[in-house]
Every structure is written in structure tokens, then in C-alpha cells.
Amino acid sequence: MSARITLAVAGRVLTQVRRDHRTLAMLLVVPCVLISLLWWMFEDVPGDLFDRFGPALLAMFPFIVMFLVTSVTTLRERSSGTLERLLTMPMGRLDFLLGYALAFGLLAAVQAALAVGVSVGLLGLEVAGPVWLLGVVAVVDAVLGTALGLLVSAFATTEFQAVQFMPAFVLPQILLCGLFVPRTSMPDVLAAISNVLPLSYAVDAMQELVARADQGEVWRDVLVVAVFALAALGLGAATLRRRTP
């Protein structure tokens, strides 16, 4: 692994995204629009529902958007032959994946800053803990989506198939993360499954910041999500193929 090559790959990805205005809008604008739509839905509903559901969705939106964009973008690199040409150079698979993770991690930081700024500054989301830590959780969650997107792209042969992985990798995590039913109130089997899904810990961290702000608990959840992201990157490096059959 070479830091110079990793940075070169990251720079190349950032240049491509900067030129693709639709992808850039999906990464930076869509999460803010969705959060705003959620606030608007709950504006006249009693019970502070935005404060209840907002933190969980603030964790989900970066995860979902990064998963979609990364899986499709990486598959496009492979199917077009770009990945094969890159790997003929003195560059390892881990350099390629870390470069992508770094590039989309930087984009995730901008995305998180915008989403948190809109949620807290404009929409009035009440946060008991430090706002910057809310941004950290959102960034780590987006990096997790990036890592899983890189992983599933190795098993897809078309962009449509990459999107089809959402029901298997994303939807179960959304259903079992505690958004609809507290994880402690789930049946034992579902609670056990929820405990091994990374999005559950991202949602826990967001809700902890909003409700009690026990930073020890928050950092523990962040560490769990980061470990899942690193594991996904490692598996992605092991399964990355040069060309789509």
C-alpha cells in the first residue's frame, strides 16, 4: 500500500465527482432536502416527532446515499475497463479502495456538515451533546455506506444489480435499527440480529447525542461503526475483480 497512490486515486475520484453535477447534487443536496421534508411533515403534528425521528434519519440518509453512489460508481469503473487499466499500474487493490474511501469520506464530511447545519441551525433539532460530535457520527456512517458500496460492487455485473443489493444490505438495517420500534422492545431473535448490524449503532449514537449526550456511549458506538467499515473495506479488497464478466 502506498500513501502517494492512495491520494492520487482520491484526487482522481474527487475530480470526477466535481464534474458530475448530478452526483454532486445527490451527495450534498438530497440529504438536506429529505431532512427538510421530514421537518415539514411533522411541523403541525404534536409530540416533537422531528426530534424523535430526525436523529435516526440523519444517520440513515448519508449511509443510503453513499452506498448507492459508491456501488454504482465503482461498478462503472470496472465495467468500462478503467479499473483494469489502473490495476496494470503499480497499484494494489487496497490502494484503489482506500482512495475511493478517502475521496467519498471527504465528500461525506461536507455532506454531514450541511445536513447537521440544516437540521440544527435551520430546523431547530434539539441536541443535548456537542453539535460537532453529531457531525462525526454522520461522517462515520457515510464512510460505512461507502465501504459497503465498494464491497457489493464486486458482486454485481450491472449498475441495476448494484442497486438491487439495497434490499439485502440496506433495508434490513433500516427496519431493525430502532427507528420504528426500540431495539429493546423487539423479539429476541430480531434484537439479536439488530445487534450485529452497524446502522443500529449509528442510530444509537445519534439518539444518545440528542437525548442524554453520554459521550462515552457515543464514542463506543462510533468505534463499532468504524470497525464494520474497515472490515467491509478489507473484504472489498479481497473480492475486487479487475473486470466485470
N, C-alpha and C positions, 0 to 999 in steps of 0.2 A: 504494500500500500504506500502511495506517495501523496504527501500533502499538496505538492505542486499540481499533480494531475487531478486530484480531487477538486481543488479550487478552479482549475481550468474547466472541468466538466460543469461545475456550479455556475461559472460565469457564462458558459455557453447556454445553459438552460435559462438563466435569467434574461439573456439577450433574446432568446426565442419567445419567452412569455411576454416580454415588453413589446414585441412586435405583434403579438396576437391579442388584439384588443378585446375580443370576446372572452377569451380565457382569463384575461386580466380582470375584466368586469365580473366574471363569475367568482373569481377568488376574493376580490376586495369589496364588491358592491352587494352581491347577492346575500351574504350573511347579514349585513346591516339592514337590508330591505326586509328579510324574513323576521329579524328581531323586531323591527318597527311594526310589521304586520301583526305579530303576536301581541305587542303592546296595544295596538289599535283594537284588536278583537276583545281584549279584556278591559278596555278603558271604562266602560259603563257597567261592568259586572262587579258586584260587591265581593269582598273577601281577599283583596290584594292577590289575585291569581297570577298577575305578571311576576310578582316577587316569588311566587311558588314555582312556576314553570320556567321563568326566564333563565335562571342559572343552569338548569339541565339542558335547555336548548342552546344556551351559549357554549356549552361543551360539545353538543352534537353537531351544530352547523359546520364548524371548522373541520371536524372529523369527516363528515359526509362529503363536503366539497373537495377536500384534499384527496380523499380516497378515489373519487370519480376522476378528477383531473389527472392525478398521478398515474392511475392504472391505464387510462386511455392514452396519455402522452407517451408512456414507456412502451406500450404495445405498438404505437405508431412508429417509434424509433426502430423497433425490431423488424416490423413488417416492411418498412421502407428500405431496409438494408443498412441504415445508419449505424445501428449497434454493431453489426458485423464489421463494418469498416473501422469503427472506433476500437474494437477489440483486437484488430490486427496490429494496432499500435501498442507500445509498451504500457498497457493499462490493464489492470486487473478488474475483475467483476466487482469487487468491493469498492474500488475507486469510483466506478461508474455509479453504484448505488449510493455511496456516501456523498458524491457530488450532487446527485438528484435530491437526496435528503437535505443537504445543506441549502441548496437553492430554494426548495419549497419550504424549508424551515424559516428562511429569511422572509419569504412571502407570507408564511404563517404568522410571523411576528407583526408584520404590517396589518394583516387581516385581523389579528387578535386586538391590536391597539385600536383599530377602527371600530370593531364590534363592541369592545368594552367601553370605549369612549361614547358611542351612541347609546348603549344600554344604561350606563351610569350617568353620563353627563346630560344627555338629551331626554331620555325616557324615565329617568328617576329610579332606576333599580337600586334598592337599598342593600348596601354591603356593609357587614359588620367588621370585616377584616380589611387589610390594605388592598387598594384597587390594583396596584402593580402585581400582586400575587394572583389576582384574578386573571390578569393577562398572561402570567406564566403558565397557569393551568391550561388556558386556551391554546397557547403555543404548543405545549407538550402534547395536547390532544390532537392538534392539527398534524404534528410530526408523526403521531401514531397512525393517523389516516394515511399519511404519505407512505409510511413503511408498509402498511397492509396493502396499499395500492400497488406498490412495487412488487410485493410478494405475489399477489393474484395475477398480475400481468404475465407472469411466467407460465401460467396455466391456461391462458386464453389465446385463441388464434385470430380473433377479430375484435374490433372495438365493441361490437354488440355483445360478444361473450364477456368482455371485461365488465360491462355494465350489469350483465346477468349475475355476476358474483355478489351484487348488493344484497339480494335476499338471503344469501348464505353467510356473509361476513358482517353485514351492517344491521339488517332488520332485527335479527335475534337480540343484538346488543341494545337496540333502541327499546325493544319490548321489555327487556329484563333489567334495565339499568336503574330502575326505581322511579322513572318518570310517572308512570300510571299507578303503580302500586308500590308502597315502600318495600324494600327488599326484605326487611324483617318480617313482613306480613305475607310473603309468598309461600306457597307449598315448599316443603323441604327440598324436593328434587330441583325445582326451579331456582330456589335460593342458592343451592349448591352450584348450579350452572352459572348463575349470575356472579358468583364469587370468583369464577375463573375467566370472566370477560372483562377486558381492560376498560371499556367505556363506563362500566359500573363505578370504577374508582375515579374516573374523571368527573362524573356526575356527583359522586360523594364529595369530592374536593370542592366543587363549585357550591354545593349546598352548604357545606361546612363554613365556607367563607361568608356566605350570606347570613346564615343563622347564628353560629356561635363563634366562628373565627378562631378555632383551636389550630394554630399554625403547625403544631406537631402532627396532627392528624392530616392536615392538608399536604404537608411535605411527604408524609408516608404514602399517601395516595398518588402524588406526583411521581414518586420513585417507582411505584408499581407500574404506572403507565409507561414510564421511560424504559423500564426493563422489558415490557412487552414490545415496545417499539424497536429496541435493539435486537431482540430475538427475531422479530419479523425481518429486519434488515439482514441478519445473519442467514436466515432461511432463504431470503430472496437472493443473496449472493450465491448460495449453494445450488439453487434451482434455475438461475438465469441462463437462458439459452441465447445463442447469437442470432438465430433466425427463427421466425415463425414457420412451422411446416406448411 
